[in-house]
Amino acid sequence: MSRDPEKFTYGEVHPSIYTGKLVKTAVIDVNFGVKNHECFGLLGPNGAGKSTTLNCITSTISPTTGKVCFNGIDVYSNYANKISMGYCPQEDILWKEMTVREHIEFFLKIRGYGEEEAKNYATQYIEASGLEDHQHKRTDEISGGTKRKLSILIAICGYPKQILLDEPTAGMDPSTRRFVWNIIKETKNMNNSALIMTTHSMEEAENLCDRLGILVNGRIICIGSPEHLKMKYGEDYILELQSNNIEMFHKKVVIRERLFGDCNYKVEKSSFNRVKYEVHMTRNLGKVFEVMEHYKSLGLVIDYSFNQASLEQIFIKFAKMQIINT
């Protein structure tokens, strides 16, 4: 007797209801929507199901249950050809016999542009992305970072209404990464597109994404804007300070004067004159600043910073829940 596919658990191996071959459950009850002019980021540790989710959305693989719709059109329906979509997969899918320019022109033609239009638009994309010196090179003659940039251009060229980017800036140097961020932002703003992207970079997520979903063990466990997630889950605050006498600071200020009151904290010594406190507190934050300024004026504290937990620290907390499946 076959089981209800909705009762499969994460990581469970079972026969596929389509082919009968053994498959593994990678995502469960993933449910979200993305508006036009919005970038939705899908975060999660390795193996959480990010790429599988994108593969289901692009119909690269078929979900066991559920639907994927763009503007009300099911991607598995007879009307799927009406969907305007651009996709940058995690691995670059390029033809080594074709040049950079030929790739862009080819995909523009697929999206309905004529010969001259495709050439003109390809020139604009090449100039906007700084690929003039590489446009006539075959893709087996360009660097990994340039290949990645080309894959992103293929995804966004022709102004598709839905754009999916799977770790788009992986392997790029910092300057190229920021350059690509600007291209992605301009694409979203100019074309009123809906973007879905996966990334391991919290800096990238905060710079590009209007909302985020954190995926762990195949489920989205939280969703919201970066600011919302930090407010809701970032109850920990980080105090980092530099002092010529860390031991005296700890005994006098933290213990004797009860800098953090009754709140729990963890201490981590980062160097001989620097220390970091991770504090679980929601009240009396102003007192910490007052005390630190006082001891800075006395010379015991050389410098300090006191901030709410970052998005990266929140992500790490959730990532520890990930089950390792082999």
C-alpha positions as CSV (number, residue, x, y, z in Angstrom):
1,M,0.0,0.0,0.0
2,S,1.5,3.4,-1.0
3,R,2.0,6.1,1.6
4,D,0.6,9.6,1.5
5,P,3.6,11.6,0.0
6,E,2.8,14.5,2.3
7,K,3.8,12.3,5.3
8,F,7.4,11.7,4.1
9,T,10.0,13.1,6.4
10,Y,13.1,15.1,5.5
11,G,15.9,12.8,4.3
12,E,13.7,9.8,4.0
13,V,14.4,7.5,1.1
14,H,11.4,6.1,-0.7
15,P,10.2,5.0,-4.1
16,S,9.3,7.9,-6.4
17,I,5.6,8.1,-7.2
18,Y,6.5,8.9,-10.8
19,T,9.3,6.5,-11.7
20,G,9.4,3.9,-8.8
21,K,13.1,4.6,-8.3
22,L,14.4,5.4,-4.9
23,V,14.6,9.1,-4.1
24,K,15.3,11.2,-1.0
25,T,12.9,13.8,0.4
26,A,14.7,17.1,0.2
27,V,12.0,19.8,0.9
28,I,8.7,19.7,2.8
29,D,5.8,22.2,2.9
30,V,7.9,25.0,1.3
31,N,5.4,27.8,0.8
32,F,6.1,31.5,-0.2
33,G,5.1,34.1,-2.7
34,V,7.1,36.9,-4.3
35,K,5.7,40.2,-5.6
36,N,6.9,42.2,-8.6
37,H,9.7,44.6,-7.8
38,E,10.8,42.3,-4.9
39,C,13.9,40.2,-4.3
40,F,13.3,37.2,-2.1
41,G,16.4,35.5,-0.7
42,L,16.5,31.8,0.2
43,L,19.1,31.1,2.9
44,G,20.2,27.9,4.4
45,P,23.2,25.6,5.1
46,N,24.4,23.1,2.6
47,G,21.9,20.4,2.0
48,A,18.9,22.4,3.4
49,G,17.1,22.2,0.1
50,K,17.7,25.6,-1.6
51,S,18.8,24.3,-5.0
52,T,16.1,21.6,-4.9
53,T,13.5,24.3,-4.3
54,L,14.7,26.3,-7.3
55,N,14.8,23.2,-9.4
56,C,11.1,22.6,-8.6
57,I,10.2,26.2,-9.4
58,T,12.0,26.0,-12.8
59,S,10.4,22.5,-13.3
60,T,13.9,21.0,-13.7
61,I,12.6,18.4,-11.3
62,S,9.0,17.6,-10.4
63,P,7.7,18.0,-6.9
64,T,5.9,15.0,-5.3
65,T,3.0,17.3,-4.3
66,G,2.1,21.0,-4.5
67,K,2.1,23.6,-7.1
68,V,4.4,26.3,-8.5
69,C,2.6,29.2,-10.1
70,F,3.7,32.4,-11.8
71,N,0.9,35.0,-12.0
72,G,-1.6,32.2,-11.6
73,I,0.0,30.0,-14.3
74,D,1.0,26.5,-13.1
75,V,4.5,25.7,-14.5
76,Y,3.4,22.2,-15.2
77,S,0.3,23.2,-17.1
78,N,-0.2,23.5,-20.9
79,Y,0.1,27.3,-20.5
80,A,3.7,27.2,-19.1
81,N,5.0,28.7,-22.4
82,K,3.4,32.0,-21.3
83,I,5.7,32.3,-18.3
84,S,8.6,34.8,-18.7
85,M,11.5,33.4,-16.7
86,G,15.2,33.8,-16.5
87,Y,17.4,31.3,-14.6
88,C,21.0,31.3,-13.5
89,P,21.8,27.8,-12.1
90,Q,24.5,27.1,-9.5
91,E,26.7,25.5,-12.2
92,D,27.4,27.6,-15.4
93,I,25.7,25.9,-18.4
94,L,27.5,27.4,-21.3
95,W,28.6,26.1,-24.7
96,K,32.4,26.2,-25.1
97,E,32.1,26.6,-28.9
98,M,30.2,29.9,-28.6
99,T,31.5,33.3,-27.7
100,V,30.2,35.6,-24.9
101,R,28.3,37.7,-27.4
102,E,26.9,34.7,-29.2
103,H,25.4,33.4,-26.0
104,I,23.6,36.7,-25.2
105,E,22.3,37.1,-28.7
106,F,21.1,33.5,-28.8
107,F,19.1,33.9,-25.6
108,L,17.7,37.2,-26.7
109,K,16.4,35.6,-29.9
110,I,14.8,32.8,-27.8
111,R,12.9,35.5,-26.0
112,G,11.5,36.9,-29.2
113,Y,14.0,39.5,-30.3
114,G,14.9,39.8,-34.0
115,E,18.4,39.6,-35.4
116,E,19.2,43.4,-35.3
117,E,17.4,43.9,-31.9
118,A,19.4,41.0,-30.4
119,K,22.7,42.5,-31.6
120,N,21.9,46.0,-30.3
121,Y,20.7,44.7,-26.9
122,A,23.6,42.4,-26.6
123,T,25.9,45.4,-27.1
124,Q,24.1,47.2,-24.3
125,Y,24.4,44.3,-21.9
126,I,28.1,43.7,-22.7
127,E,28.9,47.4,-22.2
128,A,26.9,47.7,-19.0
129,S,28.6,44.6,-17.5
130,G,32.1,45.5,-18.6
131,L,32.6,42.5,-20.9
132,E,33.8,44.5,-24.0
133,D,37.2,42.8,-23.9
134,H,35.7,39.3,-23.6
135,Q,32.7,39.5,-26.0
136,H,34.5,37.7,-28.9
137,K,36.1,35.1,-26.7
138,R,34.8,31.5,-26.5
139,T,33.6,30.5,-23.0
140,D,36.4,28.0,-22.6
141,E,38.8,31.0,-22.8
142,I,37.3,33.2,-20.0
143,S,37.7,33.0,-16.2
144,G,35.3,31.5,-13.8
145,G,34.2,34.9,-12.6
146,T,33.5,36.1,-16.2
147,K,31.5,32.9,-16.9
148,R,29.4,33.6,-13.8
149,K,28.8,37.1,-14.9
150,L,27.7,35.8,-18.4
151,S,25.3,33.3,-16.7
152,I,23.7,36.2,-14.8
153,L,23.3,38.2,-18.0
154,I,21.7,35.2,-19.7
155,A,19.2,35.1,-16.9
156,I,18.3,38.8,-17.0
157,C,18.5,39.6,-20.7
158,G,15.2,40.3,-22.4
159,Y,13.6,41.6,-19.3
160,P,11.9,38.4,-17.9
161,K,9.3,39.0,-15.3
162,Q,10.5,36.2,-13.0
163,I,14.3,35.8,-12.4
164,L,15.8,33.0,-10.4
165,L,19.5,33.2,-9.3
166,D,21.2,30.2,-7.6
167,E,24.2,31.6,-5.7
168,P,24.9,34.1,-8.5
169,T,28.1,35.6,-7.2
170,A,29.8,32.4,-6.0
171,G,33.5,32.6,-6.8
172,M,33.6,36.3,-7.6
173,D,36.1,38.7,-6.2
174,P,34.7,41.5,-3.9
175,S,34.8,44.3,-6.6
176,T,33.1,42.1,-9.2
177,R,30.5,40.9,-6.7
178,R,29.5,44.5,-5.9
179,F,29.4,45.3,-9.6
180,V,27.0,42.4,-10.1
181,W,24.9,43.5,-7.1
182,N,24.3,46.8,-8.9
183,I,23.2,45.0,-12.1
184,I,20.7,42.9,-10.1
185,K,19.3,46.0,-8.3
186,E,18.9,47.9,-11.6
187,T,17.2,44.9,-13.3
188,K,14.7,44.6,-10.5
189,N,13.9,48.3,-10.4
190,M,13.8,48.9,-14.2
191,N,11.8,45.8,-15.2
192,N,9.6,45.5,-12.1
193,S,10.7,41.8,-12.0
194,A,10.2,39.3,-9.2
195,L,13.5,37.8,-8.1
196,I,14.3,34.7,-6.1
197,M,17.9,34.1,-5.2
198,T,19.9,31.7,-3.0
199,T,23.1,32.8,-1.3
200,H,25.6,31.9,1.4
201,S,26.6,35.6,1.8
202,M,24.7,37.4,4.6
203,E,26.1,40.7,3.2
204,E,24.7,39.9,-0.2
205,A,21.3,39.0,1.4
206,E,21.1,42.3,3.3
207,N,22.1,44.3,0.2
208,L,19.8,42.7,-2.3
209,C,16.9,41.1,-0.6
210,D,13.6,42.7,0.5
211,R,12.6,39.5,2.3
212,L,14.4,36.4,3.4
213,G,13.4,32.8,4.2
214,I,15.7,30.6,6.1
215,L,15.5,26.9,5.0
216,V,16.6,24.2,7.4
217,N,16.0,20.5,7.0
218,G,13.9,21.1,4.0
219,R,11.5,23.5,5.7
220,I,11.3,27.3,5.8
221,I,11.5,28.0,9.5
222,C,11.3,31.8,9.4
223,I,10.5,34.5,6.8
224,G,10.6,38.3,6.8
225,S,12.7,41.3,6.0
226,P,16.3,41.3,7.2
227,E,15.4,44.0,9.8
228,H,12.4,41.9,10.9
229,L,14.5,38.8,11.4
230,K,17.1,40.6,13.4
231,M,14.5,42.2,15.6
232,K,12.6,38.9,16.2
233,Y,15.5,36.5,16.6
234,G,18.4,38.8,17.4
235,E,17.9,39.0,21.2
236,D,21.6,38.6,21.7
237,Y,23.9,41.6,21.7
238,I,27.6,41.6,21.1
239,L,30.0,43.8,23.2
240,E,33.5,43.9,21.8
241,L,36.1,45.9,23.6
242,Q,39.8,46.7,23.7
243,S,41.5,47.2,27.0
244,N,45.1,47.1,28.4
245,N,43.7,45.1,31.4
246,I,41.0,42.8,30.3
247,E,41.1,40.8,33.6
248,M,40.5,44.0,35.7
249,F,37.6,45.0,33.4
250,H,36.0,41.7,33.7
251,K,36.3,41.5,37.5
252,K,35.5,45.1,38.2
253,V,32.9,46.1,35.6
254,V,31.3,42.8,34.5
255,I,31.2,40.9,37.8
256,R,31.4,43.5,40.6
257,E,29.3,46.2,39.0
258,R,27.1,43.7,37.1
259,L,27.4,45.3,33.7
260,F,24.8,42.9,32.2
261,G,22.6,42.6,35.3
262,D,21.1,39.2,35.6
263,C,21.4,38.4,31.9
264,N,23.3,35.4,30.7
265,Y,26.5,36.0,28.7
266,K,29.3,34.2,27.0
267,V,32.8,35.6,26.9
268,E,35.4,35.0,24.2
269,K,38.9,36.3,24.3
270,S,40.0,37.2,20.8
271,S,43.5,38.5,21.5
272,F,45.6,39.6,24.5
273,N,43.9,43.0,24.7
274,R,40.5,42.3,23.1
275,V,37.5,40.5,24.4
276,K,34.0,39.8,23.1
277,Y,30.8,39.3,25.2
278,E,27.7,37.7,23.8
279,V,24.8,38.8,26.0
280,H,21.1,37.7,26.0
281,M,19.4,40.9,27.0
282,T,16.4,43.0,25.9
283,R,16.4,45.7,28.6
284,N,18.8,48.3,30.2
285,L,20.8,48.6,27.0
286,G,21.4,52.2,27.7
287,K,23.2,51.3,30.9
288,V,25.8,49.4,29.0
289,F,26.7,52.5,26.9
290,E,26.8,54.7,30.0
291,V,29.2,52.3,31.8
292,M,31.4,51.8,28.8
293,E,31.7,55.5,28.1
294,H,32.6,56.1,31.8
295,Y,35.4,53.5,31.7
296,K,36.6,54.8,28.4
297,S,37.0,58.3,29.9
298,L,39.0,56.7,32.7
299,G,41.3,54.8,30.3
300,L,40.4,51.3,31.3
301,V,38.5,50.8,28.0
302,I,40.4,51.9,24.8
303,D,37.6,51.3,22.4
304,Y,34.4,49.3,22.2
305,S,31.3,48.4,20.1
306,F,27.9,47.2,21.3
307,N,25.6,45.9,18.6
308,Q,22.6,43.7,18.1
309,A,23.4,40.2,16.8
310,S,24.0,40.3,13.0
311,L,22.0,38.4,10.4
312,E,25.0,36.1,10.1
313,Q,24.9,35.2,13.8
314,I,21.1,34.5,13.5
315,F,21.7,32.3,10.5
316,I,24.4,30.4,12.3
317,K,22.0,29.7,15.2
318,F,19.5,28.2,12.8
319,A,22.1,26.4,10.8
320,K,23.1,24.3,13.8
321,M,19.7,22.7,13.6
322,Q,20.5,21.2,10.1
323,I,20.7,17.4,10.0
324,I,23.6,16.0,8.0
325,N,22.2,13.6,5.4
326,T,24.6,11.5,3.4
